[in-house]
Amino acid sequence: MVIEPKDSILHNIMIKNLLVVAALFISIVSNGQEEVEKVYQTFKDTRVINAHSTETLQAGYMDFRIGHRFGDFAGPGGGWETFYGLENATDVMIGFEFGLTDNFMIGINRAKGNGPLRQNVNGIAKIRLAEQDVNGSLPFSVAVLGQASISTMPKSKVEGQINFFSKFAHRLAYHAELITARKFSNYFSLQLSGAWTYRNIVPSSDKNDIVSIGLASRIQMTKSIGIILDGRFVFSELRTAENGYYPPLGIGIEWETGGGHVFQMNFTNATGISQTDYIPYTQSNWLDGGYRLGFTIGRQFKI
């Protein structure tokens, strides 16, 4: 039997300890890099309740999306009589979206609608111009959104009705938006946006275009669940409580279930889902019980 000198034994122990420390260090650094990378996914989905986020689909992915807004939870149109609005639907949307590149997505959906123009086919395009960077040289993400909506309502035979559609252009509405967002930590994201919405035909008491600003946020609660908030203020002397219009506001829970599946459940006073619908035409008041349960399901597929 060979007995090693004490110095050799100590040397071997030190080598083993250094190897253990090095392994731990590599593990910590690897985990830290993963966390840093996750920090800059500002939101978990391309939407925050009603609003679009700065997120885009990855290249080669398709998102199949279903959205639903029920009736008033409380107030005259809600309560037990309508099972808290679950027996009514103010809007339903179904559509597909595609990531052409990691920073450019397009989509098309059909929504019931809840404004004067309904049965809308909506086409969207979103480009992420800049993404919050791991080095801190760019502290926020920037995206632009464009949307065109076409009403497929039957043409009215009564001249003067908004859906008389004396011109095909009267079926069209447009929306353009600049969106900026920042993820301040693993637990908190904040977004600010400015938008312009234009409708080719409106009631005689209204104006064709509307300017608005939006604010949205996400608060991470667990690894897969977060609280999301969304609000928008419309700059219009016609969009006041006296005229029966209210700012669209929403609060909800977002659950990332894995495998490209994100589920949102929310309460909002917006009755429509599309930007060209809920921004001009939100006429429900939270204080009167005019808020409703809604949900959105997004499922991504590699194509």
N, C-alpha and C positions, 0 to 999 in steps of 0.2 A: 504494500500500500504506500502510495506517495503522499506525503504531507506537504501541502503548499506553504510557502513562507507567508507570514502575516501580511506583508506588503502586497503580495500577489492576491490574497483573498480580498483585502480592502479594495484593491484595484478592480477586481471583478465585480464586487458589489456596487462600486461607483459607476462602472460601465452599465450594469443592469438598470440602476436607478436613472441614469441619464437617458437610456433607451425608453424607459417608461415615461419619463417627463417629456421626451421628444414626441412620443406617440400621443400623449395627452394634448400637447401643444398643437400638433397637426390636426387632431380631432376638433379642438376648439376653434382653430382658424377656419377649418372647412365649414363648420356649423355657422361661424360668424359670417363667412362669405355668402352662405345660403340666405341668412337673415338680411344681409345688405341688399342682395338681389331682390328679395321679396318686398323690401321697404318701398321700392320704386314701382311696384304695381299699385298705383294709387287707389284704384277701386277693383272689386272682384268681378264686376260685370260692365257691360257697355251702357247700362242704364242705372240711374239712382232714382227709383220710384218713377216719377214722370219725366225727369230730365235725362238727357244723354250725359255720359261721363266722357273723360278724355281717353278712355280705353278703346282699343280697336281689336278686332279678331286677328289671330295669327294667320299668316299666309297659308292657303290651302285648307282652311277650316270653314265649315258651315255651321251657323247657329239657327236651329229651329226654335221659334219663340211663340209663346202663347201668353196673352195678357187679358185680364178680366177686371171689370169694375162693377160691383153690385149696386143695389139701390141704397137710399138713405138708411143709415144704421138706427137713427133715432128721429125725433121730430114727427111732423104730420104724416110723412110718407114711409116711416120706418116702424120700429118697435115690433112687438109680437105679431101684429097683424100681417106683416110681410116677412116674418122670421128674421127681423133686423136687417132687412134689405136683401137677404139671400135669395128670395123668390123673384127679385127683379134684376135686370142687368142694364146698366146705363151705357156700357161699351164693352165690346169684345174684339180682340185683335189676334190675328194669326199671320205669321210670316216667316221668311227666310232671309238670312244675312250671310255674306261671304267675305272672307279675308283675301283680297287680291295680293296684297303684300302685308308685312307685319304692321304697317302704318296706314293702310288704305283699305277701307271696307265699303261695300255697297249692300243694299238690301231692298226688299219689297214686301209689303204687308197689306192686308185688307182689314179695315176696321169698320165696325158698325157706325161709330160716330155718335155724338150727342149734341152737335151744334145745328145750325140751320141747314148746312150741307152734310149729308150722311152717305153711308155706303161708299166709303172712301178707299181708293187704292193709293198707297203712299210709297214713294220711292225715296231712298235716302243714300247719301254718300258722306263718308266721314274720313278726314285725313288728319293724322296726328303729325303736326309740324315739328314738335320738339318733345323730348321725354326727359323727365327729371333724372339727373345723372349721378352716378355713384360717387364721383369725385367732388360733387358740390359745385361744379362750375356752372351748372344750370339748375337752379333751385325749384323749378316747376315744370309741368307738362302743359303743352298747348295743342289744341285741336280745333278744326273748323268743321261745321256740320252744314249740309245743305239738304233740303227736303222739298219735294214737289208732290202735291196731293190732287187727285182727280175724283170728283164726286160722280158716282155711277147711278145716282137717283133717277127714277123715271122723270121725264120732262112733264111738267105741269101744263095743263091746257088753259090755265087761268093766268092771263097776263098780269104782271105785278107781283106774282108769287116769286120768291127767291129762286125756286127751282124751275122757273119758266124757261130759262136757258135760251135766250134769243141768240146767243153766240156760244160756241163750244168753249171759248176762253173763260166764260162765266163759271165753268165747272172747276177751274183751277185755283189753287192757293199755294203759296211758297213760304219757306222759312229758311233763314240763314242765321248761324250762331257761331260766335267765337267763345271757346271754353278754355279756361286756365285752371289748373289744379296743382296741389302740393300735398305730398304725404309727409307730415311732420314727424311721425314716428310709426312704429309697428301698430299703434293703436288708434291713430287719428289722421284722417284725410279731410281736406277742405277744398271746395271748388267754387269758382265765381265765373259767371258767363254773361254775355250781352247778346241780345237777339233782335232780329227784325222779322216780322211776320206780315205777309201781304196776301190779301184775298181779292180776287178780281171782281167779285160781286158781294155786296153787303146790304143789309137793310138801309133804307134812306136816312135813318137817324144815326148811322154809324160811319166810320172812316175806314178806308181800305187797309191802311197800314198801321202797325202797332210796334212800338219799341218796348223791350222788357229786359230786366236783369234777373238772373237766377243765382241762388245759393244752395249748395248741397254739401253733405258731410257724411262720413262713415266713421263709426266708433267700434273698434274691434273688441268683442267681449270674450270670445274663446277662439281656439284655432280655426274653427269653421263658421262661427256665428258672429254677426255684427249688427249694430243698430244703424239705420240709414235715415237721413232727413233731407227734405227737399222743399224749397219755397221759391216763389217767383213774384216779382212786383212788376205790374204793367203801367207804363207811363202814358196815361190817357185820361183826359178830363171826363170822358164818357164811362170809363171803367171804375165807378165808385159804388160804395154801398148804397147810396141814395138811388142809383140807377139799377141796383140789383146785381152788381158784380163784386166778386171777392178775390183776393190773391189766392192762387192755388198753393196749398200747403200739404205736406205729407210726412208721415213717420212710419217706419216699418222695420222688419227684421229680415236680414239676408242670410241665407244658409247655403254654404258651399258644400255640397254632398259628395264631391269627388267625381272623377271620370268625366269632367266637362259639364257638370250639371249644377246650375245655380238656381235657387228658389227664393223668391221674394214674396213676403206677405206684408201688406201695408194698410193704413188708413189714410184717406185723402179726401178733400172736398172737391177735387177735380172729377168731373163726370166723364170726360173724354180721355183718351190715351195719347193720341197723336198731337204733336206740337201745334199744328194748324187748327186743332180743335180745342184742346183744353186751355191754351193761352188766351184766346179771344173770348171764350164762352163759359168760363167757370162762374156759375151763378148760385152755388150752394155755400152756405155759411156754417162753419164749424160750430159757432155758438148756438145755432138753431137746430143742431143735430144733423146738419146736412153733410156729414162725412160718411164714407162708405168703405167697406172692406174690399180690398183688391189683391190680386196676386199676379205674379209673372213667373213663368217657367222658361228657362233657357237651356237648351241641350246642344252641345257642340259635337260635331263629327268631323273627322279627317276625311277629306275628299281628294 
